[in-house]
Amino acid sequence: MDNEHATDRLIKPGEVAALAGVDPKTVTRWARTGALPYTTTLGGHRRYRESVVRELLGLPKVEEEA
């Protein structure tokens, strides 16, 4: 993992869906097909790096608070 993503916020499938304007099941489908990288929690839930999601969707980066 590179330093850019080391402190990146992990977001839930519903949050990804809201950013993309799609159903959460679509986000799950993207993850299963490899189109959307994810990490898994200890409980087996998928989480997505906000910066990666924003980059893939063509959305502006969120500035970090100092």
Phi and psi in radians as a Rosetta constraint file:
Dihedral C 1 N 2 CA 2 C 2 CIRCULARHARMONIC -1.511 0.35
Dihedral N 2 CA 2 C 2 N 3 CIRCULARHARMONIC 2.914 0.35
Dihedral C 2 N 3 CA 3 C 3 CIRCULARHARMONIC -1.116 0.35
Dihedral N 3 CA 3 C 3 N 4 CIRCULARHARMONIC -0.524 0.35
Dihedral C 3 N 4 CA 4 C 4 CIRCULARHARMONIC -1.039 0.35
Dihedral N 4 CA 4 C 4 N 5 CIRCULARHARMONIC -0.632 0.35
Dihedral C 4 N 5 CA 5 C 5 CIRCULARHARMONIC -1.685 0.35
Dihedral N 5 CA 5 C 5 N 6 CIRCULARHARMONIC -0.061 0.35
Dihedral C 5 N 6 CA 6 C 6 CIRCULARHARMONIC -1.072 0.35
Dihedral N 6 CA 6 C 6 N 7 CIRCULARHARMONIC -0.646 0.35
Dihedral C 6 N 7 CA 7 C 7 CIRCULARHARMONIC -1.927 0.35
Dihedral N 7 CA 7 C 7 N 8 CIRCULARHARMONIC 0.238 0.35
Dihedral C 7 N 8 CA 8 C 8 CIRCULARHARMONIC -1.172 0.35
Dihedral N 8 CA 8 C 8 N 9 CIRCULARHARMONIC 2.473 0.35
Dihedral C 8 N 9 CA 9 C 9 CIRCULARHARMONIC -1.281 0.35
Dihedral N 9 CA 9 C 9 N 10 CIRCULARHARMONIC 2.362 0.35
Dihedral C 9 N 10 CA 10 C 10 CIRCULARHARMONIC -1.612 0.35
Dihedral N 10 CA 10 C 10 N 11 CIRCULARHARMONIC 2.316 0.35
Dihedral C 10 N 11 CA 11 C 11 CIRCULARHARMONIC -2.103 0.35
Dihedral N 11 CA 11 C 11 N 12 CIRCULARHARMONIC 2.718 0.35
Dihedral C 11 N 12 CA 12 C 12 CIRCULARHARMONIC -1.443 0.35
Dihedral N 12 CA 12 C 12 N 13 CIRCULARHARMONIC 2.817 0.35
Dihedral C 12 N 13 CA 13 C 13 CIRCULARHARMONIC -0.962 0.35
Dihedral N 13 CA 13 C 13 N 14 CIRCULARHARMONIC -0.642 0.35
Dihedral C 13 N 14 CA 14 C 14 CIRCULARHARMONIC -1.121 0.35
Dihedral N 14 CA 14 C 14 N 15 CIRCULARHARMONIC -0.618 0.35
Dihedral C 14 N 15 CA 15 C 15 CIRCULARHARMONIC -1.231 0.35
Dihedral N 15 CA 15 C 15 N 16 CIRCULARHARMONIC -0.684 0.35
Dihedral C 15 N 16 CA 16 C 16 CIRCULARHARMONIC -1.086 0.35
Dihedral N 16 CA 16 C 16 N 17 CIRCULARHARMONIC -0.778 0.35
Dihedral C 16 N 17 CA 17 C 17 CIRCULARHARMONIC -1.045 0.35
Dihedral N 17 CA 17 C 17 N 18 CIRCULARHARMONIC -0.722 0.35
Dihedral C 17 N 18 CA 18 C 18 CIRCULARHARMONIC -1.132 0.35
Dihedral N 18 CA 18 C 18 N 19 CIRCULARHARMONIC -0.712 0.35
Dihedral C 18 N 19 CA 19 C 19 CIRCULARHARMONIC -1.141 0.35
Dihedral N 19 CA 19 C 19 N 20 CIRCULARHARMONIC -0.660 0.35
Dihedral C 19 N 20 CA 20 C 20 CIRCULARHARMONIC -1.532 0.35
Dihedral N 20 CA 20 C 20 N 21 CIRCULARHARMONIC -0.268 0.35
Dihedral C 20 N 21 CA 21 C 21 CIRCULARHARMONIC 1.267 0.35
Dihedral N 21 CA 21 C 21 N 22 CIRCULARHARMONIC 0.605 0.35
Dihedral C 21 N 22 CA 22 C 22 CIRCULARHARMONIC -2.240 0.35
Dihedral N 22 CA 22 C 22 N 23 CIRCULARHARMONIC 3.034 0.35
Dihedral C 22 N 23 CA 23 C 23 CIRCULARHARMONIC -1.330 0.35
Dihedral N 23 CA 23 C 23 N 24 CIRCULARHARMONIC 2.542 0.35
Dihedral C 23 N 24 CA 24 C 24 CIRCULARHARMONIC -0.977 0.35
Dihedral N 24 CA 24 C 24 N 25 CIRCULARHARMONIC -0.528 0.35
Dihedral C 24 N 25 CA 25 C 25 CIRCULARHARMONIC -1.120 0.35
Dihedral N 25 CA 25 C 25 N 26 CIRCULARHARMONIC -0.543 0.35
Dihedral C 25 N 26 CA 26 C 26 CIRCULARHARMONIC -1.141 0.35
Dihedral N 26 CA 26 C 26 N 27 CIRCULARHARMONIC -0.704 0.35
Dihedral C 26 N 27 CA 27 C 27 CIRCULARHARMONIC -1.066 0.35
Dihedral N 27 CA 27 C 27 N 28 CIRCULARHARMONIC -0.764 0.35
Dihedral C 27 N 28 CA 28 C 28 CIRCULARHARMONIC -1.064 0.35
Dihedral N 28 CA 28 C 28 N 29 CIRCULARHARMONIC -0.729 0.35
Dihedral C 28 N 29 CA 29 C 29 CIRCULARHARMONIC -1.092 0.35
Dihedral N 29 CA 29 C 29 N 30 CIRCULARHARMONIC -0.768 0.35
Dihedral C 29 N 30 CA 30 C 30 CIRCULARHARMONIC -1.027 0.35
Dihedral N 30 CA 30 C 30 N 31 CIRCULARHARMONIC -0.741 0.35
Dihedral C 30 N 31 CA 31 C 31 CIRCULARHARMONIC -1.143 0.35
Dihedral N 31 CA 31 C 31 N 32 CIRCULARHARMONIC -0.768 0.35
Dihedral C 31 N 32 CA 32 C 32 CIRCULARHARMONIC -1.089 0.35
Dihedral N 32 CA 32 C 32 N 33 CIRCULARHARMONIC -0.622 0.35
Dihedral C 32 N 33 CA 33 C 33 CIRCULARHARMONIC -1.468 0.35
Dihedral N 33 CA 33 C 33 N 34 CIRCULARHARMONIC -0.109 0.35
Dihedral C 33 N 34 CA 34 C 34 CIRCULARHARMONIC 1.574 0.35
Dihedral N 34 CA 34 C 34 N 35 CIRCULARHARMONIC 0.040 0.35
Dihedral C 34 N 35 CA 35 C 35 CIRCULARHARMONIC -1.301 0.35
Dihedral N 35 CA 35 C 35 N 36 CIRCULARHARMONIC -0.381 0.35
Dihedral C 35 N 36 CA 36 C 36 CIRCULARHARMONIC -2.298 0.35
Dihedral N 36 CA 36 C 36 N 37 CIRCULARHARMONIC 1.919 0.35
Dihedral C 36 N 37 CA 37 C 37 CIRCULARHARMONIC -1.183 0.35
Dihedral N 37 CA 37 C 37 N 38 CIRCULARHARMONIC 2.592 0.35
Dihedral C 37 N 38 CA 38 C 38 CIRCULARHARMONIC -2.584 0.35
Dihedral N 38 CA 38 C 38 N 39 CIRCULARHARMONIC 2.916 0.35
Dihedral C 38 N 39 CA 39 C 39 CIRCULARHARMONIC -2.101 0.35
Dihedral N 39 CA 39 C 39 N 40 CIRCULARHARMONIC 2.772 0.35
Dihedral C 39 N 40 CA 40 C 40 CIRCULARHARMONIC -2.004 0.35
Dihedral N 40 CA 40 C 40 N 41 CIRCULARHARMONIC 2.375 0.35
Dihedral C 40 N 41 CA 41 C 41 CIRCULARHARMONIC -1.316 0.35
Dihedral N 41 CA 41 C 41 N 42 CIRCULARHARMONIC 2.975 0.35
Dihedral C 41 N 42 CA 42 C 42 CIRCULARHARMONIC -1.050 0.35
Dihedral N 42 CA 42 C 42 N 43 CIRCULARHARMONIC -0.498 0.35
Dihedral C 42 N 43 CA 43 C 43 CIRCULARHARMONIC -1.468 0.35
Dihedral N 43 CA 43 C 43 N 44 CIRCULARHARMONIC -0.007 0.35
Dihedral C 43 N 44 CA 44 C 44 CIRCULARHARMONIC 1.583 0.35
Dihedral N 44 CA 44 C 44 N 45 CIRCULARHARMONIC 0.191 0.35
Dihedral C 44 N 45 CA 45 C 45 CIRCULARHARMONIC -1.576 0.35
Dihedral N 45 CA 45 C 45 N 46 CIRCULARHARMONIC 2.486 0.35
Dihedral C 45 N 46 CA 46 C 46 CIRCULARHARMONIC -1.412 0.35
Dihedral N 46 CA 46 C 46 N 47 CIRCULARHARMONIC 2.454 0.35
Dihedral C 46 N 47 CA 47 C 47 CIRCULARHARMONIC -2.327 0.35
Dihedral N 47 CA 47 C 47 N 48 CIRCULARHARMONIC 2.572 0.35
Dihedral C 47 N 48 CA 48 C 48 CIRCULARHARMONIC -2.125 0.35
Dihedral N 48 CA 48 C 48 N 49 CIRCULARHARMONIC 2.447 0.35
Dihedral C 48 N 49 CA 49 C 49 CIRCULARHARMONIC -1.281 0.35
Dihedral N 49 CA 49 C 49 N 50 CIRCULARHARMONIC 2.171 0.35
Dihedral C 49 N 50 CA 50 C 50 CIRCULARHARMONIC -1.015 0.35
Dihedral N 50 CA 50 C 50 N 51 CIRCULARHARMONIC -0.708 0.35
Dihedral C 50 N 51 CA 51 C 51 CIRCULARHARMONIC -1.134 0.35
Dihedral N 51 CA 51 C 51 N 52 CIRCULARHARMONIC -0.659 0.35
Dihedral C 51 N 52 CA 52 C 52 CIRCULARHARMONIC -1.180 0.35
Dihedral N 52 CA 52 C 52 N 53 CIRCULARHARMONIC -0.767 0.35
Dihedral C 52 N 53 CA 53 C 53 CIRCULARHARMONIC -1.059 0.35
Dihedral N 53 CA 53 C 53 N 54 CIRCULARHARMONIC -0.835 0.35
Dihedral C 53 N 54 CA 54 C 54 CIRCULARHARMONIC -1.081 0.35
Dihedral N 54 CA 54 C 54 N 55 CIRCULARHARMONIC -0.697 0.35
Dihedral C 54 N 55 CA 55 C 55 CIRCULARHARMONIC -1.115 0.35
Dihedral N 55 CA 55 C 55 N 56 CIRCULARHARMONIC -0.800 0.35
Dihedral C 55 N 56 CA 56 C 56 CIRCULARHARMONIC -1.122 0.35
Dihedral N 56 CA 56 C 56 N 57 CIRCULARHARMONIC -0.579 0.35
Dihedral C 56 N 57 CA 57 C 57 CIRCULARHARMONIC -1.523 0.35
Dihedral N 57 CA 57 C 57 N 58 CIRCULARHARMONIC -0.122 0.35
Dihedral C 57 N 58 CA 58 C 58 CIRCULARHARMONIC 1.301 0.35
Dihedral N 58 CA 58 C 58 N 59 CIRCULARHARMONIC 0.480 0.35
Dihedral C 58 N 59 CA 59 C 59 CIRCULARHARMONIC -1.663 0.35
Dihedral N 59 CA 59 C 59 N 60 CIRCULARHARMONIC 2.689 0.35
Dihedral C 59 N 60 CA 60 C 60 CIRCULARHARMONIC -1.154 0.35
Dihedral N 60 CA 60 C 60 N 61 CIRCULARHARMONIC 2.649 0.35
Dihedral C 60 N 61 CA 61 C 61 CIRCULARHARMONIC -1.213 0.35
Dihedral N 61 CA 61 C 61 N 62 CIRCULARHARMONIC 2.624 0.35
Dihedral C 61 N 62 CA 62 C 62 CIRCULARHARMONIC -1.566 0.35
Dihedral N 62 CA 62 C 62 N 63 CIRCULARHARMONIC 2.226 0.35
Dihedral C 62 N 63 CA 63 C 63 CIRCULARHARMONIC -1.273 0.35
Dihedral N 63 CA 63 C 63 N 64 CIRCULARHARMONIC 2.396 0.35
Dihedral C 63 N 64 CA 64 C 64 CIRCULARHARMONIC -1.325 0.35
Dihedral N 64 CA 64 C 64 N 65 CIRCULARHARMONIC 2.497 0.35
Dihedral C 64 N 65 CA 65 C 65 CIRCULARHARMONIC -1.462 0.35
Dihedral N 65 CA 65 C 65 N 66 CIRCULARHARMONIC 2.435 0.35
